[in-house]
Amino acid sequence: MPISEKQRRILEFIAHFFDQNEYPPTLEDIRQGMRISTKSLVSYHLHVQETAGYLEKTPGKPRSIQLRLRQ
């Protein structure tokens, strides 16, 4: 499943955030950093990325986003 350009930029944001802080961002970090209006919209984009195999996250745990290499 392909992802959108915005979703690709979110993945880049997550990678950059992790490089800078040595821990993954929260939904709020992504919302603010990407200037997305709501956390539910961030969740939607992350769900699409997770379904497409670009990341993994543990529901209910903040800072649990892990990027995956797409096969």
All heavy atoms as TSV, in Angstrom:
chain	resi	resn	atom	element	x	y	z
A	1	MET	N	N	0.846	-1.182	0.000
A	1	MET	CA	C	0.000	0.000	0.000
A	1	MET	C	C	0.893	1.248	0.000
A	1	MET	O	O	1.725	1.409	0.888
A	1	MET	CB	C	-0.897	-0.026	1.248
A	1	MET	CG	C	-1.633	1.267	1.502
A	1	MET	SD	S	-2.393	1.302	3.125
A	1	MET	CE	C	-4.079	1.072	2.680
A	2	PRO	N	N	0.739	2.117	-0.971
A	2	PRO	CA	C	1.556	3.330	-1.002
A	2	PRO	C	C	1.096	4.333	0.052
A	2	PRO	O	O	-0.070	4.323	0.468
A	2	PRO	CB	C	1.332	3.870	-2.410
A	2	PRO	CG	C	0.035	3.307	-2.842
A	2	PRO	CD	C	-0.130	1.993	-2.126
A	3	ILE	N	N	2.003	5.183	0.459
A	3	ILE	CA	C	1.666	6.238	1.405
A	3	ILE	C	C	1.752	7.573	0.683
A	3	ILE	O	O	2.414	7.701	-0.344
A	3	ILE	CB	C	2.561	6.210	2.659
A	3	ILE	CG1	C	4.031	6.415	2.304
A	3	ILE	CG2	C	2.347	4.923	3.446
A	3	ILE	CD1	C	4.935	6.598	3.501
A	4	SER	N	N	1.096	8.567	1.255
A	4	SER	CA	C	1.069	9.897	0.643
A	4	SER	C	C	2.365	10.647	0.927
A	4	SER	O	O	3.171	10.248	1.784
A	4	SER	CB	C	-0.117	10.698	1.181
A	4	SER	OG	O	0.104	11.045	2.544
A	5	GLU	N	N	2.532	11.749	0.240
A	5	GLU	CA	C	3.700	12.613	0.464
A	5	GLU	C	C	3.709	13.125	1.908
A	5	GLU	O	O	4.755	13.164	2.551
A	5	GLU	CB	C	3.671	13.787	-0.525
A	5	GLU	CG	C	4.811	14.763	-0.353
A	5	GLU	CD	C	6.187	14.174	-0.594
A	5	GLU	OE1	O	6.319	13.163	-1.312
A	5	GLU	OE2	O	7.159	14.725	-0.043
A	6	LYS	N	N	2.569	13.500	2.427
A	6	LYS	CA	C	2.485	13.975	3.816
A	6	LYS	C	C	2.907	12.871	4.780
A	6	LYS	O	O	3.632	13.120	5.748
A	6	LYS	CB	C	1.078	14.457	4.136
A	6	LYS	CG	C	0.953	15.022	5.533
A	6	LYS	CD	C	-0.387	15.676	5.739
A	6	LYS	CE	C	-0.288	16.619	6.918
A	6	LYS	NZ	N	-1.174	17.740	6.819
A	7	GLN	N	N	2.465	11.648	4.517
A	7	GLN	CA	C	2.839	10.530	5.385
A	7	GLN	C	C	4.333	10.246	5.291
A	7	GLN	O	O	4.961	9.917	6.297
A	7	GLN	CB	C	1.994	9.311	5.030
A	7	GLN	CG	C	0.548	9.511	5.434
A	7	GLN	CD	C	-0.430	8.596	4.751
A	7	GLN	OE1	O	-0.078	7.884	3.812
A	7	GLN	NE2	N	-1.676	8.627	5.198
A	8	ARG	N	N	4.921	10.412	4.118
A	8	ARG	CA	C	6.366	10.247	3.979
A	8	ARG	C	C	7.093	11.313	4.805
A	8	ARG	O	O	8.068	11.027	5.490
A	8	ARG	CB	C	6.784	10.339	2.504
A	8	ARG	CG	C	8.271	10.044	2.279
A	8	ARG	CD	C	8.724	10.382	0.880
A	8	ARG	NE	N	8.535	11.795	0.557
A	8	ARG	CZ	C	9.304	12.790	1.016
A	8	ARG	NH1	N	10.289	12.544	1.832
A	8	ARG	NH2	N	9.058	14.034	0.659
A	9	ARG	N	N	6.565	12.557	4.786
A	9	ARG	CA	C	7.187	13.624	5.582
A	9	ARG	C	C	7.042	13.355	7.078
A	9	ARG	O	O	7.934	13.684	7.861
A	9	ARG	CB	C	6.586	14.979	5.202
A	9	ARG	CG	C	7.031	15.458	3.834
A	9	ARG	CD	C	6.736	16.931	3.549
A	9	ARG	NE	N	5.458	17.410	4.043
A	9	ARG	CZ	C	4.320	17.438	3.342
A	9	ARG	NH1	N	4.297	16.994	2.107
A	9	ARG	NH2	N	3.213	17.909	3.883
A	10	ILE	N	N	5.933	12.742	7.490
A	10	ILE	CA	C	5.761	12.377	8.897
A	10	ILE	C	C	6.814	11.340	9.290
A	10	ILE	O	O	7.409	11.433	10.366
A	10	ILE	CB	C	4.331	11.869	9.178
A	10	ILE	CG1	C	3.330	13.023	9.052
A	10	ILE	CG2	C	4.234	11.217	10.554
A	10	ILE	CD1	C	1.871	12.595	9.079
A	11	LEU	N	N	7.067	10.363	8.435
A	11	LEU	CA	C	8.112	9.368	8.719
A	11	LEU	C	C	9.471	10.046	8.867
A	11	LEU	O	O	10.247	9.712	9.769
A	11	LEU	CB	C	8.174	8.316	7.610
A	11	LEU	CG	C	7.014	7.330	7.535
A	11	LEU	CD1	C	7.153	6.456	6.302
A	11	LEU	CD2	C	6.935	6.482	8.790
A	12	GLU	N	N	9.756	11.005	8.000
A	12	GLU	CA	C	11.019	11.745	8.103
A	12	GLU	C	C	11.080	12.529	9.410
A	12	GLU	O	O	12.125	12.589	10.053
A	12	GLU	CB	C	11.180	12.680	6.910
A	12	GLU	CG	C	11.441	11.954	5.612
A	12	GLU	CD	C	11.442	12.877	4.406
A	12	GLU	OE1	O	11.146	14.090	4.549
A	12	GLU	OE2	O	11.725	12.374	3.306
A	13	PHE	N	N	9.958	13.128	9.806
A	13	PHE	CA	C	9.903	13.858	11.072
A	13	PHE	C	C	10.201	12.920	12.239
A	13	PHE	O	O	10.981	13.259	13.134
A	13	PHE	CB	C	8.526	14.518	11.263
A	13	PHE	CG	C	8.378	15.171	12.609
A	13	PHE	CD1	C	8.832	16.458	12.817
A	13	PHE	CD2	C	7.820	14.480	13.680
A	13	PHE	CE1	C	8.737	17.059	14.067
A	13	PHE	CE2	C	7.711	15.060	14.927
A	13	PHE	CZ	C	8.178	16.361	15.125
A	14	ILE	N	N	9.578	11.734	12.231
A	14	ILE	CA	C	9.799	10.763	13.309
A	14	ILE	C	C	11.270	10.371	13.379
A	14	ILE	O	O	11.864	10.340	14.462
A	14	ILE	CB	C	8.906	9.522	13.116
A	14	ILE	CG1	C	7.430	9.897	13.292
A	14	ILE	CG2	C	9.296	8.400	14.075
A	14	ILE	CD1	C	6.447	8.831	12.849
A	15	ALA	N	N	11.876	10.086	12.226
A	15	ALA	CA	C	13.294	9.698	12.196
A	15	ALA	C	C	14.171	10.832	12.709
A	15	ALA	O	O	15.088	10.601	13.515
A	15	ALA	CB	C	13.701	9.307	10.781
A	16	HIS	N	N	13.898	12.055	12.267
A	16	HIS	CA	C	14.691	13.208	12.715
A	16	HIS	C	C	14.512	13.444	14.216
A	16	HIS	O	O	15.483	13.699	14.936
A	16	HIS	CB	C	14.290	14.454	11.919
A	16	HIS	CG	C	15.038	15.680	12.307
A	16	HIS	ND1	N	16.347	15.884	11.958
A	16	HIS	CD2	C	14.667	16.752	13.044
A	16	HIS	CE1	C	16.748	17.044	12.465
A	16	HIS	NE2	N	15.747	17.585	13.132
A	17	PHE	N	N	13.283	13.347	14.696
A	17	PHE	CA	C	13.009	13.534	16.121
A	17	PHE	C	C	13.802	12.520	16.941
A	17	PHE	O	O	14.427	12.859	17.941
A	17	PHE	CB	C	11.506	13.388	16.400
A	17	PHE	CG	C	11.103	13.723	17.810
A	17	PHE	CD1	C	10.598	14.975	18.117
A	17	PHE	CD2	C	11.220	12.791	18.839
A	17	PHE	CE1	C	10.225	15.296	19.418
A	17	PHE	CE2	C	10.863	13.098	20.133
A	17	PHE	CZ	C	10.359	14.361	20.425
A	18	PHE	N	N	13.772	11.259	16.489
A	18	PHE	CA	C	14.501	10.214	17.210
A	18	PHE	C	C	15.997	10.488	17.199
A	18	PHE	O	O	16.675	10.338	18.229
A	18	PHE	CB	C	14.206	8.838	16.614
A	18	PHE	CG	C	14.767	7.723	17.444
A	18	PHE	CD1	C	14.057	7.224	18.517
A	18	PHE	CD2	C	16.017	7.187	17.173
A	18	PHE	CE1	C	14.585	6.210	19.315
A	18	PHE	CE2	C	16.549	6.177	17.957
A	18	PHE	CZ	C	15.825	5.681	19.033
A	19	ASP	N	N	16.540	10.894	16.063
A	19	ASP	CA	C	17.974	11.213	15.976
A	19	ASP	C	C	18.356	12.334	16.935
A	19	ASP	O	O	19.417	12.294	17.549
A	19	ASP	CB	C	18.355	11.620	14.549
A	19	ASP	CG	C	18.355	10.452	13.581
A	19	ASP	OD1	O	18.332	9.280	14.034
A	19	ASP	OD2	O	18.361	10.713	12.363
A	20	GLN	N	N	17.490	13.332	17.067
A	20	GLN	CA	C	17.774	14.480	17.926
A	20	GLN	C	C	17.586	14.182	19.415
A	20	GLN	O	O	18.307	14.731	20.251
A	20	GLN	CB	C	16.869	15.665	17.540
A	20	GLN	CG	C	17.139	16.217	16.172
A	20	GLN	CD	C	18.503	16.864	16.081
A	20	GLN	OE1	O	18.878	17.650	16.941
A	20	GLN	NE2	N	19.255	16.522	15.052
A	21	ASN	N	N	16.616	13.334	19.757
A	21	ASN	CA	C	16.242	13.141	21.161
A	21	ASN	C	C	16.545	11.764	21.724
A	21	ASN	O	O	16.447	11.575	22.933
A	21	ASN	CB	C	14.736	13.416	21.314
A	21	ASN	CG	C	14.387	14.825	20.936
A	21	ASN	OD1	O	14.702	15.762	21.648
A	21	ASN	ND2	N	13.761	14.991	19.778
A	22	GLU	N	N	16.831	10.799	20.857
A	22	GLU	CA	C	17.119	9.418	21.241
A	22	GLU	C	C	15.908	8.705	21.846
A	22	GLU	O	O	16.042	7.754	22.603
A	22	GLU	CB	C	18.332	9.334	22.155
A	22	GLU	CG	C	19.586	9.842	21.462
A	22	GLU	CD	C	20.833	9.702	22.299
A	22	GLU	OE1	O	20.770	9.141	23.419
A	22	GLU	OE2	O	21.886	10.158	21.840
A	23	TYR	N	N	14.714	9.198	21.545
A	23	TYR	CA	C	13.469	8.522	21.877
A	23	TYR	C	C	12.427	8.973	20.850
A	23	TYR	O	O	12.562	10.045	20.260
A	23	TYR	CB	C	12.999	8.801	23.308
A	23	TYR	CG	C	12.897	10.257	23.682
A	23	TYR	CD1	C	11.767	11.003	23.364
A	23	TYR	CD2	C	13.928	10.894	24.370
A	23	TYR	CE1	C	11.669	12.336	23.708
A	23	TYR	CE2	C	13.839	12.229	24.718
A	23	TYR	CZ	C	12.711	12.945	24.395
A	23	TYR	OH	O	12.609	14.273	24.739
A	24	PRO	N	N	11.397	8.156	20.607
A	24	PRO	CA	C	10.397	8.511	19.582
A	24	PRO	C	C	9.446	9.606	20.061
A	24	PRO	O	O	9.268	9.813	21.264
A	24	PRO	CB	C	9.654	7.201	19.343
A	24	PRO	CG	C	9.897	6.373	20.539
A	24	PRO	CD	C	11.196	6.816	21.143
A	25	PRO	N	N	8.820	10.289	19.118
A	25	PRO	CA	C	7.872	11.353	19.480
A	25	PRO	C	C	6.528	10.804	19.931
A	25	PRO	O	O	6.155	9.680	19.605
A	25	PRO	CB	C	7.710	12.115	18.158
A	25	PRO	CG	C	7.920	11.076	17.108
A	25	PRO	CD	C	8.979	10.168	17.673
A	26	THR	N	N	5.798	11.615	20.666
A	26	THR	CA	C	4.404	11.313	21.003
A	26	THR	C	C	3.517	11.820	19.865
A	26	THR	O	O	3.982	12.542	18.968
A	26	THR	CB	C	3.974	12.017	22.302
A	26	THR	OG1	O	4.072	13.437	22.098
A	26	THR	CG2	C	4.835	11.598	23.488
A	27	LEU	N	N	2.240	11.493	19.920
A	27	LEU	CA	C	1.300	12.033	18.934
A	27	LEU	C	C	1.305	13.559	18.977
A	27	LEU	O	O	1.247	14.214	17.931
A	27	LEU	CB	C	-0.116	11.515	19.190
A	27	LEU	CG	C	-0.370	10.028	19.032
A	27	LEU	CD1	C	-1.830	9.709	19.331
A	27	LEU	CD2	C	0.002	9.555	17.643
A	28	GLU	N	N	1.372	14.112	20.164
A	28	GLU	CA	C	1.385	15.575	20.311
A	28	GLU	C	C	2.651	16.175	19.709
A	28	GLU	O	O	2.602	17.227	19.073
A	28	GLU	CB	C	1.233	15.977	21.781
A	28	GLU	CG	C	1.204	17.479	22.010
A	28	GLU	CD	C	0.006	18.190	21.376
A	28	GLU	OE1	O	-0.966	17.543	20.968
A	28	GLU	OE2	O	0.058	19.433	21.297
A	29	ASP	N	N	3.799	15.527	19.898
A	29	ASP	CA	C	5.039	16.006	19.282
A	29	ASP	C	C	4.893	16.057	17.760
A	29	ASP	O	O	5.296	17.034	17.117
A	29	ASP	CB	C	6.228	15.093	19.621
A	29	ASP	CG	C	6.615	15.106	21.086
A	29	ASP	OD1	O	6.442	16.149	21.756
A	29	ASP	OD2	O	7.096	14.057	21.565
A	30	ILE	N	N	4.317	14.994	17.194
A	30	ILE	CA	C	4.122	14.935	15.742
A	30	ILE	C	C	3.111	15.996	15.311
A	30	ILE	O	O	3.320	16.707	14.323
A	30	ILE	CB	C	3.660	13.529	15.304
A	30	ILE	CG1	C	4.751	12.499	15.613
A	30	ILE	CG2	C	3.318	13.512	13.816
A	30	ILE	CD1	C	4.310	11.052	15.482
A	31	ARG	N	N	2.029	16.130	16.061
A	31	ARG	CA	C	0.998	17.118	15.725
A	31	ARG	C	C	1.595	18.522	15.667
A	31	ARG	O	O	1.411	19.250	14.693
A	31	ARG	CB	C	-0.146	17.091	16.745
A	31	ARG	CG	C	-1.333	17.974	16.328
A	31	ARG	CD	C	-2.295	18.206	17.467
A	31	ARG	NE	N	-1.741	19.085	18.481
A	31	ARG	CZ	C	-1.597	20.415	18.355
A	31	ARG	NH1	N	-1.944	21.021	17.247
A	31	ARG	NH2	N	-1.093	21.132	19.332
A	32	GLN	N	N	2.354	18.873	16.685
A	32	GLN	CA	C	2.952	20.203	16.731
A	32	GLN	C	C	4.042	20.365	15.665
A	32	GLN	O	O	4.086	21.380	14.969
A	32	GLN	CB	C	3.549	20.482	18.109
A	32	GLN	CG	C	2.512	20.711	19.162
A	32	GLN	CD	C	3.133	21.012	20.526
A	32	GLN	OE1	O	4.334	21.191	20.657
A	32	GLN	NE2	N	2.295	21.053	21.545
A	33	GLY	N	N	4.908	19.372	15.553
A	33	GLY	CA	C	6.031	19.458	14.627
A	33	GLY	C	C	5.619	19.498	13.170
A	33	GLY	O	O	6.271	20.145	12.347
A	34	MET	N	N	4.523	18.828	12.849
A	34	MET	CA	C	4.044	18.780	11.465
A	34	MET	C	C	2.892	19.758	11.222
A	34	MET	O	O	2.360	19.815	10.131
A	34	MET	CB	C	3.588	17.353	11.123
A	34	MET	CG	C	4.684	16.322	11.123
A	34	MET	SD	S	5.946	16.629	9.864
A	34	MET	CE	C	4.970	16.530	8.370
A	35	ARG	N	N	2.495	20.489	12.264
A	35	ARG	CA	C	1.400	21.455	12.184
A	35	ARG	C	C	0.108	20.811	11.673
A	35	ARG	O	O	-0.559	21.311	10.771
A	35	ARG	CB	C	1.795	22.656	11.335
A	35	ARG	CG	C	2.935	23.411	11.953
A	35	ARG	CD	C	3.277	24.626	11.195
A	35	ARG	NE	N	4.347	25.325	11.934
A	35	ARG	CZ	C	5.159	26.167	11.382
A	35	ARG	NH1	N	5.067	26.459	10.108
A	35	ARG	NH2	N	6.096	26.740	12.102
A	36	ILE	N	N	-0.210	19.672	12.290
A	36	ILE	CA	C	-1.446	18.952	11.988
A	36	ILE	C	C	-2.485	19.403	13.012
A	36	ILE	O	O	-2.165	19.593	14.184
A	36	ILE	CB	C	-1.217	17.421	12.033
A	36	ILE	CG1	C	-0.198	17.029	10.950
A	36	ILE	CG2	C	-2.517	16.656	11.875
A	36	ILE	CD1	C	0.247	15.579	11.002
A	37	SER	N	N	-3.713	19.558	12.586
A	37	SER	CA	C	-4.723	20.183	13.439
A	37	SER	C	C	-5.131	19.358	14.661
A	37	SER	O	O	-5.408	19.933	15.712
A	37	SER	CB	C	-5.970	20.537	12.613
A	37	SER	OG	O	-6.497	19.379	12.001
A	38	THR	N	N	-5.191	18.026	14.540
A	38	THR	CA	C	-5.646	17.209	15.672
A	38	THR	C	C	-4.793	15.949	15.823
A	38	THR	O	O	-4.208	15.459	14.851
A	38	THR	CB	C	-7.118	16.765	15.499
A	38	THR	OG1	O	-7.197	15.890	14.372
A	38	THR	CG2	C	-8.048	17.949	15.302
A	39	LYS	N	N	-4.767	15.417	17.050
A	39	LYS	CA	C	-4.054	14.158	17.277
A	39	LYS	C	C	-4.758	12.993	16.591
A	39	LYS	O	O	-4.105	12.026	16.205
A	39	LYS	CB	C	-3.887	13.885	18.781
A	39	LYS	CG	C	-2.867	14.802	19.425
A	39	LYS	CD	C	-2.469	14.344	20.802
A	39	LYS	CE	C	-3.539	14.578	21.802
A	39	LYS	NZ	N	-3.118	14.288	23.180
A	40	SER	N	N	-6.072	13.089	16.406
A	40	SER	CA	C	-6.775	12.008	15.719
A	40	SER	C	C	-6.333	11.918	14.260
A	40	SER	O	O	-6.241	10.819	13.699
A	40	SER	CB	C	-8.295	12.159	15.820
A	40	SER	OG	O	-8.730	13.329	15.175
A	41	LEU	N	N	-6.010	13.043	13.648
A	41	LEU	CA	C	-5.494	13.027	12.283
A	41	LEU	C	C	-4.082	12.431	12.247
A	41	LEU	O	O	-3.746	11.671	11.334
A	41	LEU	CB	C	-5.502	14.445	11.702
A	41	LEU	CG	C	-5.284	14.593	10.210
A	41	LEU	CD1	C	-6.209	13.689	9.405
A	41	LEU	CD2	C	-5.475	16.041	9.800
A	42	VAL	N	N	-3.278	12.716	13.264
A	42	VAL	CA	C	-1.961	12.080	13.378
A	42	VAL	C	C	-2.150	10.571	13.501
A	42	VAL	O	O	-1.479	9.795	12.818
A	42	VAL	CB	C	-1.169	12.622	14.595
A	42	VAL	CG1	C	0.126	11.834	14.791
A	42	VAL	CG2	C	-0.872	14.103	14.441
A	43	SER	N	N	-3.082	10.143	14.347
A	43	SER	CA	C	-3.347	8.711	14.518
A	43	SER	C	C	-3.748	8.056	13.206
A	43	SER	O	O	-3.310	6.939	12.909
A	43	SER	CB	C	-4.455	8.495	15.548
A	43	SER	OG	O	-4.016	8.845	16.829
A	44	TYR	N	N	-4.571	8.744	12.428
A	44	TYR	CA	C	-4.978	8.213	11.130
A	44	TYR	C	C	-3.756	7.973	10.243
A	44	TYR	O	O	-3.599	6.900	9.662
A	44	TYR	CB	C	-5.952	9.174	10.432
A	44	TYR	CG	C	-6.090	8.854	8.963
A	44	TYR	CD1	C	-6.864	7.776	8.540
A	44	TYR	CD2	C	-5.415	9.604	7.999
A	44	TYR	CE1	C	-6.973	7.458	7.191
A	44	TYR	CE2	C	-5.512	9.294	6.659
A	44	TYR	CZ	C	-6.283	8.222	6.263
A	44	TYR	OH	O	-6.365	7.901	4.923
A	45	HIS	N	N	-2.886	8.979	10.132
A	45	HIS	CA	C	-1.694	8.848	9.285
A	45	HIS	C	C	-0.787	7.723	9.794
A	45	HIS	O	O	-0.252	6.947	8.996
A	45	HIS	CB	C	-0.923	10.166	9.219
A	45	HIS	CG	C	-1.602	11.214	8.405
A	45	HIS	ND1	N	-1.875	11.067	7.057
A	45	HIS	CD2	C	-2.069	12.441	8.740
A	45	HIS	CE1	C	-2.473	12.158	6.604
A	45	HIS	NE2	N	-2.607	13.005	7.610
A	46	LEU	N	N	-0.617	7.616	11.105
A	46	LEU	CA	C	0.222	6.549	11.654
A	46	LEU	C	C	-0.396	5.176	11.383
A	46	LEU	O	O	0.335	4.220	11.093
A	46	LEU	CB	C	0.445	6.751	13.148
A	46	LEU	CG	C	1.252	7.982	13.550
A	46	LEU	CD1	C	1.404	8.035	15.072
A	46	LEU	CD2	C	2.605	8.026	12.876
A	47	HIS	N	N	-1.713	5.089	11.446
A	47	HIS	CA	C	-2.386	3.814	11.152
A	47	HIS	C	C	-2.125	3.389	9.703
A	47	HIS	O	O	-1.823	2.223	9.436
A	47	HIS	CB	C	-3.884	3.921	11.416
A	47	HIS	CG	C	-4.641	2.699	11.028
A	47	HIS	ND1	N	-4.605	1.531	11.769
A	47	HIS	CD2	C	-5.427	2.440	9.960
A	47	HIS	CE1	C	-5.330	0.615	11.165
A	47	HIS	NE2	N	-5.844	1.141	10.055
A	48	VAL	N	N	-2.228	4.322	8.784
A	48	VAL	CA	C	-1.949	4.023	7.375
A	48	VAL	C	C	-0.507	3.555	7.219
A	48	VAL	O	O	-0.225	2.559	6.543
A	48	VAL	CB	C	-2.226	5.255	6.480
A	48	VAL	CG1	C	-1.707	5.031	5.060
A	48	VAL	CG2	C	-3.715	5.579	6.462
A	49	GLN	N	N	0.417	4.240	7.876
A	49	GLN	CA	C	1.833	3.874	7.786
A	49	GLN	C	C	2.098	2.514	8.414
A	49	GLN	O	O	2.888	1.726	7.894
A	49	GLN	CB	C	2.697	4.955	8.451
A	49	GLN	CG	C	2.645	6.264	7.706
A	49	GLN	CD	C	3.131	7.423	8.530
A	49	GLN	OE1	O	3.029	7.422	9.757
A	49	GLN	NE2	N	3.658	8.429	7.868
A	50	GLU	N	N	1.421	2.228	9.512
A	50	GLU	CA	C	1.590	0.931	10.169
A	50	GLU	C	C	1.033	-0.186	9.276
A	50	GLU	O	O	1.670	-1.222	9.098
A	50	GLU	CB	C	0.887	0.941	11.525
A	50	GLU	CG	C	1.143	-0.287	12.345
A	50	GLU	CD	C	0.589	-0.185	13.748
A	50	GLU	OE1	O	-0.346	0.603	13.998
A	50	GLU	OE2	O	1.100	-0.915	14.618
A	51	THR	N	N	-0.139	0.037	8.694
A	51	THR	CA	C	-0.747	-0.941	7.788
A	51	THR	C	C	0.152	-1.207	6.575
A	51	THR	O	O	0.258	-2.338	6.107
A	51	THR	CB	C	-2.134	-0.454	7.334
A	51	THR	OG1	O	-2.950	-0.284	8.487
A	51	THR	CG2	C	-2.790	-1.444	6.395
A	52	ALA	N	N	0.813	-0.158	6.101
A	52	ALA	CA	C	1.698	-0.282	4.940
A	52	ALA	C	C	3.064	-0.877	5.309
A	52	ALA	O	O	3.866	-1.160	4.433
A	52	ALA	CB	C	1.887	1.086	4.286
A	53	GLY	N	N	3.318	-1.062	6.604
A	53	GLY	CA	C	4.552	-1.700	7.038
A	53	GLY	C	C	5.725	-0.769	7.262
A	53	GLY	O	O	6.861	-1.215	7.375
A	54	TYR	N	N	5.467	0.533	7.390
A	54	TYR	CA	C	6.538	1.497	7.590
A	54	TYR	C	C	6.891	1.709	9.059
A	54	TYR	O	O	7.977	2.208	9.370
A	54	TYR	CB	C	6.178	2.846	6.967
A	54	TYR	CG	C	6.235	2.835	5.470
A	54	TYR	CD1	C	5.106	2.561	4.712
A	54	TYR	CD2	C	7.427	3.089	4.805
A	54	TYR	CE1	C	5.152	2.549	3.331
A	54	TYR	CE2	C	7.488	3.076	3.432
A	54	TYR	CZ	C	6.353	2.808	2.698
A	54	TYR	OH	O	6.404	2.791	1.325
A	55	LEU	N	N	5.976	1.377	9.953
A	55	LEU	CA	C	6.268	1.552	11.379
A	55	LEU	C	C	5.457	0.571	12.203
A	55	LEU	O	O	4.529	-0.065	11.710
A	55	LEU	CB	C	6.016	3.000	11.829
A	55	LEU	CG	C	4.622	3.609	11.699
A	55	LEU	CD1	C	3.718	3.217	12.861
A	55	LEU	CD2	C	4.733	5.107	11.639
A	56	GLU	N	N	5.849	0.460	13.462
A	56	GLU	CA	C	5.110	-0.322	14.461
A	56	GLU	C	C	4.890	0.571	15.661
A	56	GLU	O	O	5.722	1.430	15.960
A	56	GLU	CB	C	5.933	-1.524	14.924
A	56	GLU	CG	C	6.143	-2.599	13.905
A	56	GLU	CD	C	6.975	-3.738	14.484
A	56	GLU	OE1	O	6.700	-4.166	15.622
A	56	GLU	OE2	O	7.902	-4.167	13.801
A	57	LYS	N	N	3.786	0.362	16.351
A	57	LYS	CA	C	3.555	1.078	17.601
A	57	LYS	C	C	2.719	0.204	18.522
A	57	LYS	O	O	1.983	-0.670	18.066
A	57	LYS	CB	C	2.915	2.435	17.373
A	57	LYS	CG	C	1.585	2.432	16.693
A	57	LYS	CD	C	1.153	3.870	16.421
A	57	LYS	CE	C	-0.189	3.923	15.749
A	57	LYS	NZ	N	-1.301	3.502	16.562
A	58	THR	N	N	2.862	0.436	19.806
A	58	THR	CA	C	2.104	-0.310	20.801
A	58	THR	C	C	0.930	0.554	21.245
A	58	THR	O	O	1.136	1.648	21.777
A	58	THR	CB	C	3.001	-0.648	22.014
A	58	THR	OG1	O	4.150	-1.348	21.550
A	58	THR	CG2	C	2.252	-1.472	23.030
A	59	PRO	N	N	-0.298	0.100	21.016
A	59	PRO	CA	C	-1.469	0.888	21.427
A	59	PRO	C	C	-1.451	1.197	22.921
A	59	PRO	O	O	-1.099	0.348	23.738
A	59	PRO	CB	C	-2.652	-0.017	21.073
A	59	PRO	CG	C	-2.130	-0.965	20.049
A	59	PRO	CD	C	-0.676	-1.162	20.380
A	60	GLY	N	N	-1.790	2.438	23.244
A	60	GLY	CA	C	-1.873	2.845	24.633
A	60	GLY	C	C	-0.544	3.192	25.285
A	60	GLY	O	O	-0.523	3.571	26.448
A	61	LYS	N	N	0.553	3.046	24.556
A	61	LYS	CA	C	1.862	3.384	25.120
A	61	LYS	C	C	2.433	4.587	24.374
A	61	LYS	O	O	2.656	4.522	23.174
A	61	LYS	CB	C	2.835	2.212	24.984
A	61	LYS	CG	C	2.545	1.071	25.939
A	61	LYS	CD	C	3.631	0.040	25.898
A	61	LYS	CE	C	4.843	0.580	26.632
A	61	LYS	NZ	N	5.926	-0.398	26.705
A	62	PRO	N	N	2.673	5.680	25.090
A	62	PRO	CA	C	3.302	6.819	24.429
A	62	PRO	C	C	4.751	6.493	24.075
A	62	PRO	O	O	5.389	5.654	24.711
A	62	PRO	CB	C	3.218	7.935	25.474
A	62	PRO	CG	C	3.093	7.227	26.777
A	62	PRO	CD	C	2.391	5.922	26.483
A	63	ARG	N	N	5.242	7.128	23.072
A	63	ARG	CA	C	6.634	6.973	22.634
A	63	ARG	C	C	6.987	5.531	22.267
A	63	ARG	O	O	8.083	5.061	22.513
A	63	ARG	CB	C	7.601	7.501	23.682
A	63	ARG	CG	C	7.376	8.961	24.000
A	63	ARG	CD	C	8.551	9.594	24.682
A	63	ARG	NE	N	8.234	10.912	25.166
A	63	ARG	CZ	C	8.236	12.022	24.442
A	63	ARG	NH1	N	8.544	11.965	23.186
A	63	ARG	NH2	N	7.942	13.185	24.978
A	64	SER	N	N	6.029	4.819	21.668
A	64	SER	CA	C	6.289	3.425	21.298
A	64	SER	C	C	6.461	3.249	19.786
A	64	SER	O	O	6.545	2.122	19.305
A	64	SER	CB	C	5.160	2.522	21.797
A	64	SER	OG	O	3.951	2.813	21.114
A	65	ILE	N	N	6.532	4.346	19.040
A	65	ILE	CA	C	6.663	4.258	17.584
A	65	ILE	C	C	8.056	3.767	17.214
A	65	ILE	O	O	9.056	4.282	17.705
A	65	ILE	CB	C	6.414	5.628	16.924
A	65	ILE	CG1	C	5.003	6.110	17.222
A	65	ILE	CG2	C	6.669	5.565	15.416
A	65	ILE	CD1	C	4.753	7.553	16.839
A	66	GLN	N	N	8.102	2.758	16.359
A	66	GLN	CA	C	9.370	2.234	15.844
A	66	GLN	C	C	9.275	2.179	14.328
A	66	GLN	O	O	8.334	1.585	13.783
A	66	GLN	CB	C	9.654	0.840	16.388
A	66	GLN	CG	C	9.857	0.801	17.867
A	66	GLN	CD	C	10.150	-0.616	18.346
A	66	GLN	OE1	O	10.083	-1.581	17.593
A	66	GLN	NE2	N	10.478	-0.745	19.611
A	67	LEU	N	N	10.227	2.799	13.657
A	67	LEU	CA	C	10.256	2.746	12.198
A	67	LEU	C	C	10.758	1.386	11.753
A	67	LEU	O	O	11.604	0.779	12.408
A	67	LEU	CB	C	11.158	3.851	11.640
A	67	LEU	CG	C	10.716	5.271	11.939
A	67	LEU	CD1	C	11.715	6.257	11.331
A	67	LEU	CD2	C	9.323	5.548	11.403
A	68	ARG	N	N	10.228	0.910	10.640
A	68	ARG	CA	C	10.636	-0.384	10.070
A	68	ARG	C	C	11.151	-0.144	8.665
A	68	ARG	O	O	10.672	0.737	7.973
A	68	ARG	CB	C	9.448	-1.329	9.990
A	68	ARG	CG	C	8.891	-1.699	11.345
A	68	ARG	CD	C	7.676	-2.547	11.233
A	68	ARG	NE	N	7.960	-3.746	10.470
A	68	ARG	CZ	C	7.042	-4.579	10.020
A	68	ARG	NH1	N	5.788	-4.336	10.233
A	68	ARG	NH2	N	7.376	-5.651	9.335
A	69	LEU	N	N	12.076	-0.959	8.263
A	69	LEU	CA	C	12.511	-0.937	6.872
A	69	LEU	C	C	11.456	-1.645	6.064
A	69	LEU	O	O	11.052	-2.758	6.388
A	69	LEU	CB	C	13.858	-1.629	6.696
A	69	LEU	CG	C	15.038	-0.936	7.344
A	69	LEU	CD1	C	16.301	-1.775	7.162
A	69	LEU	CD2	C	15.243	0.444	6.742
A	70	ARG	N	N	10.999	-1.018	5.047
A	70	ARG	CA	C	9.955	-1.620	4.213
A	70	ARG	C	C	10.584	-2.705	3.352
A	70	ARG	O	O	11.597	-2.488	2.698
A	70	ARG	CB	C	9.329	-0.537	3.349
A	70	ARG	CG	C	8.290	-1.131	2.508
A	70	ARG	CD	C	7.077	-0.358	2.507
A	70	ARG	NE	N	6.435	-1.179	1.531
A	70	ARG	CZ	C	5.275	-1.184	1.059
A	70	ARG	NH1	N	4.600	-0.466	1.361
A	70	ARG	NH2	N	4.754	-1.932	0.211
A	71	GLN	N	N	9.998	-3.884	3.346
A	71	GLN	CA	C	10.521	-5.029	2.583
A	71	GLN	C	C	10.160	-4.893	1.129
A	71	GLN	O	O	9.117	-4.583	0.748
A	71	GLN	CB	C	9.935	-6.332	3.132
A	71	GLN	CG	C	10.185	-6.514	4.603
A	71	GLN	CD	C	11.637	-6.818	4.940
A	71	GLN	OE1	O	12.338	-7.454	4.164
A	71	GLN	NE2	N	12.104	-6.352	6.070
